[in-house]
Amino acid sequence: MKIAIFGTGAVGGYFGGRLAQAGRQVVFIARGKHLQALQANGLKVDSINGDFTVHPVQATDDPTEAGVVDAVIVGVKAWQVPEAAEAMRPMVGPQTFVVPLQNGVDAPSQLVAVLGAEHVLGGLCGLWSFVVEPGHIRHAGVDPFVNFGELDNRASDRTEKLRQAFAQANVNVEIPPDIHVAMWRKFLFIVSTSGMGAVTRSPIGTYRELPETRKMLEQVMSEVFQLARAHNIDLPEDAVSTALAFIDGLPASGTASMQRDIMEGRPSELETQNGAVVRMAQEVGVDTPLNAFIYHSLLPMELRARGQVEF
């Protein structure tokens, strides 16, 4: 099974590295200094589950050079998915399937619009990781997991083959009964931690402990829960309490990638997280006042990072 990692950052680099470490044929799509480091020194991963290096690695910035693959793992930021979908066309043959691991719930439909429904799965993942320097990734928290499945939730040989590949790489992997429910459960969690972290400029341990901000955290999740139900996503009744319990178990110093991007003045996933909540809520007439407050409060920083406003 030949697997392409489209976007070799903190997420794609970690999971692609584990697959390559397990002997899978993996080609990494990267660019710039990150690509140069991969080609020169391989991929270095520091992990709470054991450090490792993959060297040499097959890495390129040209999908045509990579050729047609069996599966594409999409590891770019959520706002980069439409552009990535166009760029990966040379790797997508008649039997190729594409697995998005982005935060948010928009990626599958964006990929379908470009590549066709027959090539796209739903997917999500979880881990706390970041790029230390080009070619060097650090996994600092959360036991990594990957979930994926056919968009119609049917069983398939291709999902089973990929599940086995991840399992043999010692990655926690599951094909959930309903991939859309699984994606929305992750969405509920990531929207709340990203938004609260970015608007308070504080780590998880701070805003989950203060009564005032913990109440806000719970309200953000409750709004996403109601939105999911309005979109006919059958989230379980305990989705909010389960997410809160998970957050309580995270490292106190933890921060979300969207939060870090906003605080460091980079373009972020604001539009595909709290912004997406506001947009989808308007479509079905659901009230999401706290998500709207967070989105509107962070929007000036986002627009400045994208060069659309100056201050």
C-alpha positions in Angstrom: 0.0 0.0 0.0 1.5 3.3 -1.1 0.5 6.2 1.1 1.0 9.9 0.4 1.1 12.4 3.3 -0.1 15.7 1.8 1.2 18.2 4.3 4.0 17.0 6.5 3.5 19.2 9.5 2.8 18.4 13.1 0.0 16.0 12.2 1.0 14.6 8.8 4.6 14.3 9.9 3.8 12.3 13.0 1.3 9.8 11.5 3.3 9.5 8.3 6.4 8.9 10.3 4.8 6.1 12.3 3.6 4.5 9.0 7.1 4.7 7.5 8.7 3.5 10.7 6.5 0.4 10.4 7.8 -0.3 6.9 5.0 1.2 4.8 5.8 2.9 1.5 5.2 6.5 2.3 5.8 9.6 0.2 5.8 13.0 2.0 4.6 16.1 0.2 6.3 19.1 1.8 7.9 22.3 0.7 10.6 24.9 1.5 13.0 24.4 4.4 10.9 21.5 5.8 11.3 19.6 2.5 15.0 20.4 2.3 15.5 19.0 5.9 13.5 15.9 5.1 15.6 15.2 2.0 18.9 15.8 3.8 18.4 14.4 7.3 15.1 12.5 7.2 12.2 12.9 9.6 12.9 13.2 13.3 10.1 12.8 15.8 10.3 13.3 19.6 7.4 11.5 21.2 6.1 10.6 24.6 5.5 7.2 23.0 9.2 6.9 22.0 11.5 9.0 19.8 12.3 7.8 16.3 13.9 9.0 13.1 13.0 7.9 9.6 15.9 8.2 7.2 16.0 8.3 4.3 12.5 9.4 3.4 10.8 9.9 0.1 9.8 13.6 0.0 8.9 16.0 -2.7 7.0 19.2 -3.4 5.7 17.8 -6.7 2.7 15.5 -6.5 3.4 14.5 -10.2 6.7 13.1 -9.1 5.1 11.1 -6.3 2.7 9.5 -8.9 -0.6 7.7 -8.3 -0.9 6.3 -4.7 -3.4 4.0 -2.9 -4.2 6.5 -0.2 -3.7 10.2 0.5 -3.6 11.4 4.1 -4.4 15.1 4.1 -2.4 16.9 6.9 -2.6 20.5 5.8 -4.5 23.2 7.8 -8.2 23.2 7.3 -8.2 26.5 5.4 -5.7 25.0 2.9 -7.9 22.0 1.9 -9.5 23.4 -1.3 -6.0 24.3 -2.7 -4.6 20.9 -1.6 -7.4 19.1 -3.3 -6.5 20.6 -6.6 -2.8 20.0 -6.1 -3.1 16.3 -5.3 -4.9 15.4 -8.5 -1.8 13.8 -10.1 -1.7 11.3 -7.2 -5.3 10.3 -7.4 -6.0 7.3 -9.7 -9.2 5.3 -10.2 -8.7 3.4 -6.9 -7.1 6.1 -4.8 -8.9 7.3 -1.6 -8.3 10.4 0.4 -8.5 10.7 4.1 -8.8 14.2 5.7 -7.6 14.6 9.3 -8.4 18.3 9.6 -10.0 20.1 12.5 -13.6 21.0 11.5 -16.3 19.2 9.5 -15.9 20.9 6.0 -12.9 19.0 4.6 -14.8 16.0 3.2 -17.3 18.1 1.2 -14.4 20.3 -0.1 -12.5 17.3 -1.3 -15.6 15.7 -2.9 -16.2 19.0 -4.8 -12.8 18.6 -6.5 -12.1 14.8 -6.6 -15.5 13.2 -6.5 -17.3 11.4 -3.7 -15.9 8.0 -4.7 -12.4 9.1 -3.6 -13.2 10.7 -0.3 -13.5 9.3 3.3 -14.4 11.2 6.5 -11.6 11.3 9.1 -10.2 12.9 12.2 -7.3 12.5 14.5 -6.1 13.6 17.9 -2.7 14.4 19.3 -0.8 17.4 20.7 2.2 18.0 18.5 4.1 20.8 16.8 7.0 21.5 14.5 10.2 22.2 16.4 12.2 23.1 13.4 12.3 21.9 9.7 12.3 18.1 9.7 11.7 17.8 13.4 8.4 17.2 15.1 7.5 16.9 18.8 4.6 14.9 20.0 4.1 16.3 23.5 0.7 15.0 24.7 -2.4 13.0 24.1 -2.1 9.3 23.0 -2.4 9.7 19.2 -5.5 8.3 17.5 -7.0 8.2 14.0 -10.6 7.6 13.0 -11.9 7.3 9.5 -14.7 5.8 7.5 -16.7 5.8 4.3 -19.0 8.8 4.1 -22.1 6.5 3.9 -20.7 4.4 6.8 -20.5 1.2 4.9 -17.8 -1.4 5.5 -15.1 -1.5 2.8 -11.9 -3.3 2.0 -10.0 0.0 1.6 -10.8 1.3 5.1 -9.9 -2.1 6.6 -6.5 -2.1 4.8 -5.7 1.4 6.1 -6.9 0.4 9.6 -4.5 -2.5 9.5 -1.6 -0.2 8.4 -2.1 2.1 11.3 -2.6 -0.7 13.7 0.7 -2.3 12.6 2.3 1.1 13.2 1.1 1.1 16.8 -1.3 4.0 16.3 -4.7 3.8 18.0 -7.1 3.5 15.0 -10.9 2.9 14.7 -13.5 2.8 12.0 -16.4 4.3 14.0 -20.0 3.2 13.4 -20.9 6.7 12.2 -18.0 8.8 10.9 -20.1 12.0 10.9 -20.9 11.6 14.6 -17.2 11.0 15.3 -16.2 14.1 13.4 -18.7 16.3 15.2 -17.6 15.0 18.6 -14.1 16.1 17.7 -15.5 19.4 16.3 -17.3 20.1 19.6 -14.1 19.6 21.5 -11.7 21.5 19.2 -14.0 24.5 18.6 -14.3 25.0 22.3 -10.7 24.6 23.3 -9.4 26.6 20.3 -11.9 29.4 20.8 -11.5 29.7 24.5 -7.7 29.4 24.4 -7.5 32.1 21.7 -9.9 34.6 23.3 -8.5 34.2 26.8 -4.8 33.9 25.7 -4.4 31.2 28.4 -3.6 27.5 28.5 -6.2 24.8 29.1 -5.4 24.4 32.7 -6.3 28.1 33.4 -9.6 28.4 31.6 -10.9 25.0 32.7 -10.3 25.9 36.4 -11.7 29.4 36.6 -15.5 29.1 37.2 -16.3 32.0 34.9 -14.3 30.6 31.9 -15.3 27.0 32.6 -18.9 28.1 32.3 -18.1 29.7 28.9 -16.3 26.6 27.8 -19.3 24.5 28.5 -21.6 27.0 26.8 -19.5 26.9 23.6 -19.8 23.1 23.5 -23.5 23.2 24.2 -24.0 25.5 21.3 -22.1 23.1 19.0 -24.2 20.2 20.4 -27.4 22.0 19.5 -26.1 22.8 16.1 -25.1 19.2 15.4 -28.6 18.1 16.3 -30.1 20.7 14.0 -27.9 19.2 11.2 -29.3 15.7 12.0 -26.1 14.6 13.6 -27.0 12.2 16.4 -24.5 13.2 19.0 -25.0 11.3 22.3 -26.7 13.2 25.1 -23.5 13.0 27.2 -21.3 14.5 24.4 -20.6 17.8 26.3 -19.9 16.1 29.7 -17.6 13.6 28.0 -15.7 16.3 26.3 -15.3 18.2 29.5 -14.0 15.2 31.3 -11.5 14.7 28.5 -10.4 18.3 28.7 -9.9 17.9 32.5 -7.4 15.1 31.8 -5.3 17.1 29.4 -1.9 18.7 30.4 -2.5 22.0 32.1 -0.1 23.8 29.8 -1.8 22.6 26.6 -2.8 25.0 23.8 -4.7 24.4 20.6 -3.0 25.0 17.2 -5.6 27.6 16.2 -4.8 29.5 19.5 -1.1 29.4 18.9 -1.5 30.6 15.3 -3.6 33.6 16.3 -1.4 34.5 19.3 1.7 34.4 17.0 0.1 36.4 14.2 -0.3 33.6 11.7 -3.4 32.7 9.6 -5.5 30.3 11.5 -8.4 27.9 11.3 -10.8 30.5 12.8 -13.1 30.4 9.8 -13.4 26.6 9.8 -13.9 26.4 13.6 -15.9 29.1 15.4 -16.6 30.8 12.1 -18.0 27.6 10.7 -20.3 27.3 13.7 -21.6 30.8 13.1 -22.1 30.1 9.4 -23.9 26.8 9.8 -26.0 28.1 12.7 -27.3 30.9 10.4 -28.2 28.2 7.8 -30.5 26.4 10.2 -31.6 29.2 12.5 -29.8 28.1 15.6 -28.6 30.7 18.1 -24.9 30.5 18.9 -24.1 33.8 20.7 -20.9 32.7 22.5 -19.4 31.2 19.4 -20.3 34.4 17.5 -18.7 36.5 20.3 -15.5 34.5 20.0 -15.4 34.6 16.2 -16.1 38.3 16.0 -13.5 39.1 18.7 -10.8 37.1 17.0 -11.6 38.3 13.4 -9.5 41.4 13.5 -6.4 39.4 14.4 -7.2 36.9 11.7 -7.7 39.5 9.0 -4.5 41.2 10.0 -2.6 37.9 9.7 -4.0 37.5 6.2 -3.0 41.0 5.2 -6.6 42.2 4.8 -6.5 44.9 7.5 -3.8 46.9 9.1 -3.5 48.1 12.7 
